[in-house]
Amino acid sequence: MISQEAFDGLKSIGLNLYERKLYVSLIARSTATVGELSELASVPRSRAYDVLESLSEKGFVIIQNSKPLKYIAVAPSEALNKSKNVLKNTFSLDLLRIDKFSKSNSLGELDNLYSKGMSLVNLSDLSGSFKGEHSVNLHISNLFKGASKTIDLVTTETGVKDLFSKHASILRKAKDNGIKIRLLAPHSESNKDEIKSLKEFVDLKDLNVSDGSPIGKMAIIDGNHVVLGLTDDSVTHPSQEVSFWSASPHFANNFANSTFNMMWES
């Protein structure tokens, strides 16, 4: 009915398999009943009602109140604009709800419950992995914001650029709040502009990889949290980036801090 490329394009904008099948079938007919669409799209009739309702909410379908119910396809270009507006409105409402909740007593209640729960947890048990550049950067950003004393960083030549573009404002603010920030990274022609900017608020040393120095990423926050990069950013796609996080003071102090300090001094 349509090319695989066009079908996959609908997937890229958030339509699941049944939504894609029903929408494409409805486009071909312009208007149809659920029974007709179910048969044409090879989607179980019991699922078709909910899927068409979902398409309506996303702006791709108009439900015509008749007996039996009929569904009208929204023109693809118009549907994209409607879908974009729906997402914007939903996003704005979600932000308002989050802001409202953050100022409520309920948040304090949950924080208290979390603190009580944490008192029962062995910190060495707090560890986990993060996959994808966005998830990794989000976690590191939160750790930077919660820092109270020190932030020690080791990163790659490319990692310098990522650090500057994603975290410069947070690190600058941390420095203004009296937090000591040290960064070990290779200095090169490709990242010289970022290095120059970072020097304004970060203590920097050139990590000379030609002498056998370790190449990778590590972040140590307050000697309590450690984030280790487990993938090579020179060959790994950002979506496949993986990092390991630990909140073990033993690991942070007896391994990560010691390793960083030896590298810094040498």
C-alpha positions in Angstrom: 0.0 0.0 0.0 2.9 2.3 0.8 6.7 1.9 0.9 8.5 0.5 3.9 10.3 3.8 4.2 7.1 5.7 4.7 5.7 3.0 7.0 8.9 3.2 9.1 8.7 7.0 9.1 5.4 6.8 10.9 7.1 4.6 13.5 9.8 7.3 14.0 7.1 9.9 15.0 5.7 7.6 17.7 3.0 5.4 16.0 3.0 1.8 17.1 2.4 -1.1 14.6 -1.4 -1.2 14.9 -1.6 2.6 14.7 0.4 2.6 11.6 -1.6 -0.1 10.0 -5.0 1.5 10.7 -3.9 5.0 9.8 -2.5 3.9 6.4 -5.6 1.8 5.7 -7.8 4.8 6.6 -5.8 7.1 4.4 -6.4 4.7 1.5 -10.2 4.8 2.2 -10.5 8.4 3.6 -13.5 7.2 5.7 -14.4 3.7 7.0 -16.1 1.8 9.9 -14.1 -0.1 12.4 -15.1 -3.4 10.8 -13.8 -2.3 7.4 -10.6 -1.0 8.8 -10.0 -4.0 11.0 -10.2 -6.3 8.0 -8.2 -4.1 5.7 -5.4 -3.5 8.2 -5.4 -7.1 9.7 -5.8 -5.7 13.2 -8.1 -7.5 15.6 -11.4 -5.8 15.9 -11.3 -5.9 19.7 -8.1 -3.8 19.6 -9.1 -1.5 16.7 -11.5 0.6 18.8 -8.8 1.6 21.3 -6.1 2.1 18.7 -8.4 4.4 16.6 -9.2 6.3 19.8 -5.5 6.8 20.4 -5.0 8.0 16.8 -7.8 10.5 17.4 -6.1 11.8 20.5 -2.9 12.2 18.6 -4.6 14.2 15.8 -4.5 11.6 13.0 -8.1 10.5 13.0 -11.5 12.2 13.3 -14.3 10.1 14.9 -17.7 10.7 13.3 -20.6 10.2 15.6 -22.9 8.0 13.6 -24.3 4.5 13.7 -22.1 2.6 13.1 -19.2 4.9 14.1 -17.1 6.1 11.2 -13.6 7.3 11.1 -12.1 10.0 8.9 -8.4 10.2 8.0 -6.8 13.6 8.7 -4.4 14.6 5.8 -0.9 13.5 6.8 0.6 17.0 6.6 -2.2 18.4 8.8 -2.0 15.4 11.1 1.7 16.1 11.8 0.9 19.7 12.7 -2.0 18.6 15.0 0.2 16.0 16.6 2.9 18.5 17.2 0.5 20.8 18.9 -0.9 18.0 21.0 2.6 17.1 22.2 3.3 20.7 23.0 0.1 21.1 25.0 0.7 17.8 26.8 4.3 18.8 27.6 3.2 22.2 29.0 0.5 20.6 31.2 3.0 18.0 32.5 5.5 20.8 33.4 2.8 22.7 35.2 1.8 19.5 37.2 5.4 18.9 38.1 6.0 22.5 39.2 2.8 22.3 41.3 3.8 19.0 42.9 7.3 20.3 43.6 5.8 23.0 45.8 3.4 20.8 47.6 3.7 19.1 51.0 3.5 15.8 49.3 7.0 16.1 48.0 8.3 16.6 51.5 6.4 13.6 52.6 8.0 11.5 49.9 11.5 12.9 50.6 11.1 12.0 54.3 10.0 8.5 53.4 13.0 8.2 51.0 15.4 9.3 53.8 14.0 6.7 56.2 14.4 4.0 53.5 17.9 5.1 52.8 18.9 4.7 56.4 18.2 1.0 56.1 20.3 0.6 52.9 23.9 -0.4 52.7 25.5 2.2 50.4 27.7 -0.4 48.8 24.5 -1.9 47.4 23.6 1.3 45.5 24.8 0.8 42.0 23.4 0.5 38.5 24.0 1.0 34.8 22.7 3.6 32.4 22.4 3.1 28.6 22.2 5.9 26.1 23.9 9.3 26.0 20.8 11.1 27.3 20.3 8.8 30.3 24.0 8.9 31.2 24.2 12.8 30.9 21.0 13.2 32.9 22.3 11.1 35.8 25.7 12.9 35.8 24.0 16.3 35.6 22.0 15.4 38.8 25.1 14.3 40.6 26.9 17.5 39.6 24.0 19.6 41.0 24.1 17.7 44.3 27.8 18.1 44.8 28.9 19.8 47.9 32.8 19.6 47.9 34.5 18.1 44.9 34.0 17.0 41.3 36.9 15.0 39.8 36.7 14.1 36.1 38.6 12.0 33.6 37.4 12.1 30.0 38.3 11.6 26.4 39.2 14.1 23.6 35.5 13.9 22.4 34.3 13.8 26.0 35.6 17.3 26.6 33.3 18.6 23.9 30.3 16.7 25.4 31.2 17.9 28.9 31.3 21.5 27.8 28.1 21.4 25.7 26.0 19.4 28.2 27.3 20.5 31.6 29.3 23.8 31.4 26.6 25.9 33.1 26.2 23.5 36.0 29.9 23.2 36.5 30.3 26.9 36.4 27.6 27.3 39.1 29.3 24.6 41.2 32.6 26.5 41.0 30.9 29.7 42.1 29.5 27.8 45.1 33.0 26.9 46.2 33.2 23.3 44.8 36.6 22.2 43.6 36.6 20.8 40.1 39.5 19.0 38.5 39.5 17.6 34.9 42.0 15.3 33.3 41.6 15.1 29.5 43.6 15.0 26.3 44.2 18.5 24.8 44.0 18.6 21.0 43.4 20.9 18.1 39.8 19.6 17.9 38.8 20.5 21.4 41.1 23.6 22.1 38.1 26.0 22.2 36.3 23.9 24.8 39.5 23.5 26.8 40.0 27.3 26.7 36.5 28.0 28.0 36.6 25.3 30.7 39.8 26.7 32.1 37.8 29.7 33.4 36.1 27.5 36.1 37.8 24.1 36.1 41.4 23.0 37.1 42.7 21.3 33.9 45.6 19.0 33.2 46.5 17.5 29.8 46.1 13.7 29.8 48.9 12.6 27.5 47.5 9.3 26.0 50.8 8.8 24.1 52.6 7.9 27.3 50.2 5.0 28.1 47.8 7.0 30.3 44.3 5.3 30.6 41.8 6.4 28.1 38.2 6.6 29.2 35.6 8.4 31.3 35.2 8.6 35.0 33.4 11.1 37.3 33.9 11.2 41.1 31.5 13.4 43.1 32.3 14.3 46.8 34.2 11.0 47.1 30.9 9.2 47.3 29.6 8.7 43.8 31.5 7.3 40.9 30.4 7.0 37.2 32.5 4.9 34.9 32.1 4.9 31.2 32.1 1.3 29.8 32.1 2.1 26.1 34.6 3.7 23.7 33.0 6.9 22.4 35.2 6.9 19.4 33.5 3.8 17.9 30.2 3.6 19.9 27.0 5.4 18.8 25.7 7.8 21.5 22.5 5.7 21.8 24.6 2.7 22.8 26.7 4.4 25.4 26.8 2.6 28.7 28.0 3.8 32.1 28.2 2.2 35.5 27.3 4.1 38.7 28.2 3.3 42.3 27.5 5.1 45.5 29.9 2.9 47.5 32.3 5.1 49.6 34.7 2.2 49.7 34.9 2.0 45.9 35.0 5.8 45.6 37.7 6.4 48.1 39.9 3.3 47.9 39.9 2.9 44.1 38.4 5.8 42.2 39.9 8.7 44.3 43.3 6.9 44.6 43.4 6.3 40.9 42.5 9.8 40.0 45.0 11.4 42.4 47.8 9.2 41.0 47.0 10.3 37.5 46.7 13.9 38.5 50.0 14.0 40.3 51.8 12.2 37.5 
